Amino acid sequence: MLETVKDKRLQLSKATGAEKKSRFGQFFTPERTAEFMANLFPDATERCRLLDAGAGIGSLSAAFLERWRKGSLHFQRVEMDAFELDRALIGHLSQTLDTYRGRTEFLCNIHEEDFIHAAVASLSGNLFSKPLEFYTHAILNPPYKKINSDSAYRLALRRVGIETVNLYPAFVALAIALAASGGQIVAIIPRSFCNGPYYRPFREFILAKAAIRHIHLFESRNKTFKDDDVLQENIIIRLERGGRQGRVTITTSTDDSFKDIACHERPFNQIVFPDDPERFIHVPALPKKNNVNISQAVRYRLADLEIEVSTGPVVDYRMREYLRDMPAPGAVPLLYPGHFRDGVTWPIKGMKKPNAILLNKETQKWLYPKGFYCVVRRFSSKEEKRRIVANVVEPYVFDDVSMLGFENHLNLFHNEKRGLPEALAKGLTAYLNSTVVDENFRCFSGHTQVNATDLRLMKYPSRDALIRIGEWTMRHGMPAQDQIDARLETLIE
C-alpha cells in the first residue's frame, strides 16, 4: 500500500503548482519519513482514536495503519478522523483509507473542512458543531504558512488560549488540546519554533500541557521534502499529553533515508534550561562534549558585560539616494556581509553593493563612530559549515573617516553605539568563532538566520575572560580553528 501512496504522492507533487503549495502550505510526507514517524508510537492494546489533521493523500495515516495491520500495534479497534481542506485531495485520501475499511474494527471519518475551526468549535463548546471525542493518537504533517494577527485563524485560536504566528504550531497545539490524558502526538514540523520570541507562547503551551519524549533531527536542511524543493530545517517530535517529563530521546540522521541513525538520551534540563525565561528548546545533534552549556565560566549575559548587540541600521533601499558605489568626498564606508572574509576587505571594486554612504544630517543617526566592533552575519548560505561567523572591524583599515555604516544583514556588538576596546572585540570574536559555540547555537536554532535576539540571549564568558582571550589572539595573530577551540577548552573545563 505504501508504494501506491508513494507513486501517487510523486505524481501529485509534480502536478501541483508552487502557488497552490504556498496557498495551502502543502507538502506531502515522503513514505520513509511517514514510516519512521509511525514507528515512534509506543505499543498499546486499548482502543485507538487517531487524528490526522491536514491528511493530504493519507501518507501518514497509511503508515500508522500498516503498522497496526502488521501486528506491531495491538489495538483492538481504531477509530480515525482525517481532516483535509483541499477538495482535490479528498478522492485520493479516500482511496488510501479504503484499503483498511474492510476491517470491522476500523472506522474512518473524512472531514472535508478546516481543522482549526472544527477543533476550536469543539474545544469551546460551540452548540452548532459536533464535538470531537478526545484522541489517543495524533500523527501530523501540518501546513506551513504564516497567519496575520487580525486573521480569522488568530481570533479563533485565541478563544482556546492558543497564540501563534503560523499554521503548523496551531495544528500541533490543537492536537495537544484534543488529546486524551496520555495521548501520543507525533509531528514533523519546522525547527523554527525551538527559539525566537514569536514562538514563545507555543513553547510554553507545549511544556505546560505535554512531555517531550522524542526528538529526531535531520542534519541536512534540504533532503526531507526534496521532491517539493523545500529548504527548511525540520524535526520530528513525539509528545505525551499530561505526561511527567523525564529524559528525552534524541535521534539524528543525515536525511530521510535514516541509514545512519544515531540515538542517545539527554536529561530534560539540557533540552530546556531551567533558568531560561524564553524556554528555548535545545536539540543536541550528537552526544559530543559541549561543556559550554553547563560551565560556570560561561554564564554571563551581554548586559552583564556592558556590551550590546544590534542589527545593522542601514536599510539600503530606504537610503538609496545617499549610497555611493565607491568612496567619494563626503562619504564614509558602508559595510555589507560581502566585505567580511577572514577580516575586512574594503572597498571592493565591482561589488554589486555600494561601498559608501554620504555623511549628512539625514544619515548620521544611522552611523557608528569608527572603532573596534565585532560583527556577525545574519544569514548563512544553504549548507554552510558554520552558522555563526564573526569578524572584527578594525578602524585602521579605513582612511581618515569619522563614521562607519553597517548594513541591515549584519549584527554588530557595541557599547552604547560606540566601539569596544580592541582586546574585548577580538576576544568576543574568537569566542563566537569557536566550534563549541557554533554547535551550541545549532542546538536551539533551526534558522539559517542569526538574529540579534539570539545573540543577546546567549551566555558568554566574563568580560575579563574575553579580554584575556583577545590579548591572546593579538599575540598570536589570526589563530587557526583548532587553536581557538583548544584555548576555549581551557576556559570552560
Secondary structure as UniProt FT lines:
FT   HELIX           2..15
FT   HELIX           18..24
FT   HELIX           31..39
FT   STRAND          48..53
FT   TURN            56..57
FT   HELIX           59..69
FT   TURN            70..71
FT   STRAND          78..83
FT   HELIX           87..98
FT   TURN            99..102
FT   TURN            104..105
FT   STRAND          106..111
FT   HELIX           115..123
FT   TURN            124..125
FT   TURN            127..128
FT   STRAND          135..140
FT   TURN            149..150
FT   HELIX           152..158
FT   TURN            159..161
FT   HELIX           167..177
FT   STRAND          179..190
FT   HELIX           191..194
FT   HELIX           197..199
FT   HELIX           200..209
FT   STRAND          210..218
FT   TURN            224..225
FT   HELIX           226..228
FT   STRAND          234..241
FT   STRAND          248..253
FT   TURN            256..257
FT   TURN            259..260
FT   STRAND          262..266
FT   HELIX           268..270
FT   TURN            274..275
FT   TURN            277..278
FT   HELIX           291..293
FT   TURN            296..297
FT   STRAND          298..300
FT   HELIX           302..305
FT   STRAND          308..311
FT   HELIX           316..318
FT   HELIX           320..322
FT   STRAND          323..324
FT   TURN            329..330
FT   STRAND          331..335
FT   HELIX           337..339
FT   TURN            349..350
FT   STRAND          356..358
FT   TURN            361..363
FT   HELIX           364..366
FT   STRAND          368..369
FT   STRAND          372..377
FT   TURN            382..383
FT   STRAND          390..393
FT   HELIX           395..397
FT   STRAND          403..407
FT   TURN            408..409
FT   STRAND          410..415
FT   TURN            416..417
FT   HELIX           422..432
FT   HELIX           435..444
FT   HELIX           452..457
FT   STRAND          460..461
FT   HELIX           463..476
FT   HELIX           481..492
//
